[in-house]
């Protein structure tokens, strides 16, 4: 949370947060010292306890306030509630919607990313990877060109072998990109 950043005694920060278990509220003060009062609404206070409701935040300093969550009270469910922060005896207020998720439930989840969309490459064959197929054909072409150049002693055949080698080299460069 930012204090005195957008104006005198103003509070600014996120409107919603998702947390797993206990968490800290960090106040960063950009001006004169003041007190910030924290309170949790009824549904949030069933599982969360504010370390100290009224906290002094030094001028141009910061302060962390611990919000302790009773994981046993969550019992596998998520709890939605509102954390209210006020300054200037309630004249300035900022509300944050909080969703607290049970850490026991969170630990059993699996993160899914884009790598699961790609097929497994455990049994790769020559035809599964087109670049390997092209590389194989290029090697066959080089061997045939070399054999032809050895059998037929002609400058035109030598030039053809050079063209085949150049084509295979270009193909290798494109494959290895």
C-alpha positions in Angstrom: 0.0 0.0 0.0 1.2 3.5 -0.8 0.6 6.4 1.5 0.8 10.1 0.7 1.7 9.3 -2.9 -1.4 10.6 -4.7 -2.1 13.3 -2.1 -1.9 14.1 1.6 -2.9 11.1 3.7 -4.2 9.2 0.6 -4.0 5.4 0.5 -3.5 3.7 -2.8 -2.9 0.1 -3.8 -4.5 -3.0 -5.2 -8.3 -3.4 -5.0 -8.1 -7.2 -4.8 -5.5 -9.7 -3.6 -5.4 -13.5 -3.6 -3.3 -15.1 -0.8 -2.5 -18.5 0.5 -2.3 -18.5 4.3 -0.8 -15.7 6.4 0.5 -12.6 4.7 1.9 -9.1 5.3 0.5 -5.8 4.3 3.4 -3.5 3.4 2.9 0.3 3.8 5.3 2.6 1.9 5.0 6.2 3.0 5.9 8.9 0.6 5.3 11.8 2.9 4.7 12.8 6.5 4.3 10.2 9.3 0.8 9.0 10.2 -1.2 6.2 11.7 -3.0 3.6 9.6 -5.9 1.6 11.0 -6.6 -1.9 9.7 -9.7 -3.9 10.2 -11.1 -7.1 8.7 -14.8 -7.5 7.9 -16.8 -10.3 9.6 -16.1 -13.1 7.0 -12.4 -12.3 6.9 -12.1 -12.0 10.6 -13.4 -15.6 11.0 -10.0 -16.9 9.7 -7.7 -13.9 9.8 -6.3 -11.8 12.7 -4.7 -8.4 12.2 -1.4 -8.2 14.1 -2.2 -4.7 15.4 -5.1 -2.6 14.2 -3.5 0.9 14.5 0.0 1.2 13.2 2.4 4.2 13.0 4.1 4.5 9.6 7.1 6.8 9.8 7.6 9.6 7.3 9.2 8.5 4.1 9.5 5.0 5.6 7.7 1.8 5.6 6.0 -0.6 7.9 4.7 -4.2 7.6 1.6 -5.5 9.3 1.2 -9.2 9.7 -2.2 -10.8 8.9 -2.3 -14.2 10.6 -4.5 -16.8 9.0 -5.8 -19.8 10.9 -5.4 -22.6 8.3 -7.5 -25.0 10.4 -10.5 -22.6 10.2 -10.3 -22.6 6.4 -11.0 -26.4 6.3 -10.2 -26.7 2.6 -12.3 -23.8 1.5 -11.5 -20.3 0.3 -12.7 -17.3 2.3 -13.6 -14.0 0.7 -13.6 -10.8 2.7 -12.6 -7.1 2.9 -9.6 -5.5 4.6 -10.3 -1.9 5.4 -7.5 0.6 5.8 -8.1 4.1 7.0 -6.1 7.2 7.9 -7.1 10.7 9.3 -9.5 9.2 11.8 -11.5 7.5 9.1 -11.5 10.4 6.6 -9.4 8.5 4.1 -10.2 4.9 3.3 -9.1 2.1 1.0 -10.8 -1.3 0.8 -9.1 -4.4 -0.5 -11.1 -7.5 -1.4 -9.1 -10.5 -0.1 -9.5 -14.2 -1.1 -7.7 -16.5 1.2 -7.1 -20.0 -0.1 -6.3 -23.0 2.2 -2.5 -23.8 1.8 -3.3 -27.6 2.0 -5.6 -27.3 -1.1 -3.0 -25.2 -3.0 -0.2 -27.7 -2.5 -2.2 -30.4 -4.2 -2.7 -28.5 -7.4 -0.8 -29.0 -10.6 0.5 -26.1 -12.8 -0.3 -26.6 -16.4 1.7 -24.8 -19.1 2.2 -24.9 -22.8 4.6 -27.8 -22.7 1.7 -30.2 -22.0 0.2 -29.3 -25.4 3.2 -30.7 -27.3 3.4 -34.5 -27.9 6.0 -36.6 -26.1 9.1 -37.3 -28.2 10.1 -40.6 -26.6 10.0 -42.8 -29.8 11.2 -40.4 -32.5 11.5 -42.0 -36.0 13.0 -40.5 -39.1 9.6 -39.7 -40.5 8.4 -37.9 -37.3 11.0 -35.2 -37.8 11.1 -33.9 -41.3 14.4 -32.2 -40.9 16.0 -35.6 -40.1 14.4 -37.0 -43.3 15.8 -34.1 -45.4 19.2 -34.6 -43.8 19.2 -38.3 -44.6 18.3 -37.6 -48.3 21.1 -35.0 -48.4 23.6 -37.5 -47.2 22.4 -40.1 -49.8 22.7 -37.4 -52.5 26.3 -36.6 -51.4 27.3 -40.3 -51.5 25.8 -40.8 -54.9 27.4 -37.7 -56.3 30.8 -38.7 -54.9 30.5 -42.2 -56.4 29.4 -40.7 -59.8 32.4 -38.3 -59.7 34.8 -41.2 -59.0 33.4 -43.4 -61.8 33.0 -40.7 -64.5 36.0 -38.5 -64.8 34.4 -35.4 -66.3 34.4 -31.7 -65.4 30.6 -31.4 -65.9 30.1 -34.2 -63.3 32.5 -32.4 -60.9 30.4 -29.3 -61.3 27.2 -31.2 -60.5 28.8 -32.7 -57.4 29.7 -29.1 -56.3 26.0 -28.0 -56.8 24.8 -31.0 -54.7 27.3 -30.3 -51.9 26.2 -26.6 -51.9 22.6 -27.6 -51.7 23.2 -30.0 -48.8 25.2 -27.3 -47.0 22.4 -24.8 -47.4 19.9 -27.4 -46.1 22.0 -28.0 -43.0 22.2 -24.3 -42.2 18.4 -24.0 -42.5 17.8 -27.1 -40.4 20.2 -26.1 -37.6 18.6 -22.6 -37.2 
